[in-house]
């Protein structure tokens, strides 16, 4: 937890009272918690202009665990159910980096049986971001989709979701990640200068949709390749909206989570957990995440 806005150096492992379980919530005994860039960005105060943050702050939105107790009017779950979720409430304070977290039922779904606790904890935020981006772009079978940062945490999920839909995927990545993308079913291209020409070699008529998971000016390039300007979705650049496309901020959605679980249980959604840390070493997990060089998910075990 943190007593005020700060960095990994300010994280402390300490005891706090068990969270209260409000009506419409379940209390989850945490088995694993996913680490995402937004965790340390919230802690640093970067999202203060748009989000209410309370202190002391327990970070973390991604969780996998077992229902310990249920609040009033929760017919969906009972004690002992295995769940996973993107536990983002209306304010940020009592997060998933803990032994127990209270989660609204709108933020959780039943854990996919095919995934370990660590794998399941790596899915919610990134998986929902990918799934909702694909839905927002209106992708259909047979279409060609350009995915920027396709080997990243969100991009790798998007590639697998698109392949399951029957779409053709062209994914940008560094050369060291090309074989990884081929294994997911994408056609890799190296990002950087000349990217538009490299994409046109694969898709001379352009692409049907583009998903931006990296920012850094790829919206202009994508619009030059798109057949329809509104088929652009970005999670990193508001320029997408200015140019007729969409900006997406992931939302908790139990039906979307259940669809991700279905894909995982069907063997169509793999989760690459690059490294796990015990909860007491959350600061080290943040430092590794901040380097931005990991291909798979970073997960805390509780």
N, C-alpha and C positions, 0 to 999 in steps of 0.2 A: 504494500500500500504506500501511498504518498500523502504527506501532510499538506502539501501545496504544489503548485505547478513546478515541474522539475524534469530531471533526466533519469537515465538508468542508475546514476550514482545515488539518487534519492530514494530508490525503492527499498522498502524494509519489509521483512517477514515478521509478522506480529500477530497476536491474538485479538480478535474483535468479537462482539456478541453475534450469535447466530442471527441471520436475517429473518425478519418477519415474513410470513407467507400470506399475501393479500388474497381476497376473492379473485378467482380466475387465474391463480398462479400455482406452480408446483415448486417444491423445494428439491433441488438436485444435489445429490452427493457427487461431487466432481471427480471423475476419473482422469480426465485430460482436458486441457484448455489450449486452444489455438492461439498463436502469436501472430498479430497482423501489424503492418505499419501504422494503422490508425491508433493502435494502443499507445505507442509512445508519442504520437502526434497530439493526441488528446492530453496526455500527461504534460507535454511541453507547453500547452496553452494555445496551440495553433488553431484549434477549433472553438476557442472561447467566443468569437463573435457570433457563432450560430448554434452553440449547444450549451445547455445548462450543466455545469459540472459542480458536484458537491465534494467536500473534503471532511474526513479523510477519504481518499479515493482508492478504491480497489479496481484496477484496470481489467480489461478483457471482455470480449463479446462472444467468442466461440467456445462452446462447451460440449462435452460428452460425459454422460454419467447416469446415475440411477435415481429414480424418484424416491425421495426420503419421506416426503409428506405432501399432501394436497390441500389447497385452500378451499374455501367455500365455493360451491357451484363449479366443480371441475369433474364432469362426467367422463372426460376424455382419457384420464389417466388414473392409475392406482399405484400404491406403494410397490416398489420393486420393478416397475417398468424401466426399460433401458431407452434413453432418449438422447438426442443431440439438438443443438439449436444455436441460433444467432440472437443472443439475449441482449438486445438493445432496447432499453426503456426510453421513456420520455426525457429522462435526465441521466447523467453518467455519474455513478458513484459506487454501487455495489456490484462489481463485475465478477468475471469467471476465474480470476486468479485467486482461488480460494478453495477451501474444503467443501463449502456449501454456497449455493447461489439460488436465489428465488427468481423464477422465470415465468413471465406471462405465457399462457398456453398458446397465444398467437405467435410465439417466437420459437417453438420447439416442435419436433416430430419424433416418431419412433426411430431409434438408431438402426441403420442398416446392419443386418446380421453378418454380412460378408466383410465388414470392416472392423479392424481393431479399435480400441478406444482412442488410440493416438490418431489413427487415420480418420475416424469419424470427427474428431475435434478439429481436424484440418479442413473440413468441408464447408461449414455453414456460410461464413462471410464471403469467401472467394467463390464458392460454388454458386451461391445465390446471385452474386454479382454477374457471374458468367451467364447463368440461366436467364436472368431478367434482361440482360443485354441482348441475348439472342432473341428473346420474345419481343423486346421493344423494336428491334430491327425487322421483325416480321419475316424471319428466314423460313424458307420452304425447301422441300426436297428438290435436288437438282440445281440449286442456285450456287453461285460462287461467292465465297465470303473471304474478305481480307481481315486477318486478325493481327493486330500490332502487339508485340510482346507476347507471342503465342506460347513461349516456353515458361512464362512466369506463373505465379500462383493462380491468378485468375485466368490467364490465357490458356493454360493447359486444360482447365476444366471446360472452357468455351470450345476448344478444339474437339474434345470428346463428345460434348453435347451436340455440336454441329454434325459431326460424323454420324452420330446415331440418328439425326434427322434426315440424313441422306444428302447433306450439302457437301460441296467441294470446298476444301479449306486451304487457303494460301496463308502461311504464317510467317511473320518476321521474327528473326532471332539471330544471335551470333552464331558463327559457324560451328562452334563447339556444341551447340544444342540442336543442330540439324538432324542428327540421327535420332535423338529423343523425339523430335516432332514427327519424323517419319513413322516412328513406332506408334504414335497416337493417331496416325492417319492423315496428317497434314502434308502439304508440299512446302518445304521451307525455302525462304529467301533471306538473304543477309540484309539487315537494316543499314541505313546510312546513305551516303551519296549514291545516286543512280538507282535507288529503290524503285522509283516509278517505272523505269525501263525494264528492270528485272521482273516486276509484276506483269507488265504488258507482254513480256515474252511468254508468260504462262497463260495470260488471259488477254488476248489482243483486243477483245471487245469490251474490256473493262470488267468490273465486279458488280455484283448485285447488292452487296451490303459490306459495311466496314465497321469493325469494332476496335476502338482505341483504348488500350489498357496501359498506356505509357505516357501520353502527353508529349510535350516537346515539339509541337508544330506539325504533327502528322495529319492533322485535320485537312490542311490545304492539299497535301499530297493525296489523301483519300478522296477528296472531292473531285480531283482531277481524274480519278479512276472510276468513280461511281457512275452508274447509269441514271440513278435517281438520288438527288441531294439529300432527301429526307431519310435515306436508309443508312445514315451515319449515326453511331452511338459512341459517346465518349464518357469515361468515368474520370477523366483527368483534364479536360480542356473545354471551357465554356464557349470557345470559338465554334464548336460543333453546333450549338444552338443558333449562334449568329449567322451561320451559313446554312440554316434550314434543317439541321439534324437534331439530335437529342443528347441531353446530358442526363446521366443516371447516377443516383445515389441509392444503393441497395436498401431494400426494405425487408424486415422480418415477414415471412409468409409460410405458414405451416404446410400449405398445399405444394408450394414450390420445393420446400425441404423434403416432403414425402416423395416428390418426383425424383429428386437427386438420390434419395435412398433406394428407390426402385431401380434406377440406372446402376447404382453400385451393386445391388444384390443380383442384378442380371449380368454382372461382369462387364458393363459398358462404361463404368466410371472408376478409374484407378486413382489412388491418392499417393503421391510421392512424399513421404515424410523424410526430410533430409536429416533432421536431428531432433532429439528430444533432450529436455533439461528438467531436472526436478524443480518443483515450485520455488525452492529456496535460491535457485540460480536464475531467476527470471531476468535479472539485470544483464547477465551474460547472454541470454536469449535475445534481449532487445539489442544489444551491441551487434550481435551477428546479423539480426534482421536489418539493422541500419546500414550495414555494408552493402546491401542490395545485390549480393552476388549468389545467393542461394537459389537453386532451381525448385526445390521442393519446399514443403511446409516445415515450419519450426513449431514444436509443440511442447507444452509443459505437462509433466505427469504429476498427479496429486496423490 
